Amino acid sequence: MSLSPSARPPLADEVTAKLRAMIHSGEWPLQQRIPSESELIARLGVSRGTLREAVKALAHSGMLEVRRGDGTYVRATSEISGAARRLFQDHTAEHILEVRLGLDTQAARLAAKHATADDVTALRALLTARDQAWRSGDCQAWATADWGFHARVARASGNPLLHELYVSFGPALHQDLLAQQKRPGFDGLPLEGHGILVDAIERGDADAAVATVNRNLNSCAEWLTS
């Protein structure tokens, strides 16, 4: 049933929803510039003022960043990620790790119950990419694959809200991985929380999955305080 004119949402809200959907779908990747104002006006069939109002709303939520003289860039794929990105700037690495511990353990527990064969295959492929990147000295690719692995575990949990919350940790964790790998003696290929975790998920052993995540993150906590 169509909305009556009085019940129709403001046009700026509709445009905001369309832009949000484009970002969330990955049509506009993270850190990339979105199309110019003129392109979007033509594509959406709206006025410049309406478009700017929508962009301003998404910039306020943290999903977009307007750079004067340069354009508008994607900073987060959802309002949750945008808010988390701002919050991370006000908290210590220890606090972030403590929160992540709760999400990681629950993701592992649920993944052991709900992961599919495709999930397990994807996880092993990410570990292979991670191993190859570390051995070749490509730290950026290693950090990307490592983070992709953990995000995929969260996705395999079958809980889309948990996955979205976990993905919000992406920028902070990626930077932390790059910082950790520079420390002498750092092991970029630990089995705890990675290979052993996949084995536990594959056989549906939730307790073992949680245990290996705990051991891995406790090791990370030791690195932060040493």
Protein Blocks (a to p, Z undefined) as FASTA:
>chain_A
ZZdfklpccfklmmmmmmmmmmmnomagghiacddfklmmmmnopafklmmmmmmmmmmn
opaccdehkbccdfbfbfklmmmmmmmmmpcfklmmmmmmmmmmmmmmmmmmmocfklmm
mmmmmmmmmmmmmmnopaklmmmmmmmmmmmmmmmnopaklmmmmmmmmmmmmmmmmmmm
mpghiafbbfghplmmmmmmmnopaklmmmmmmmmmmmmmmmmmZZ
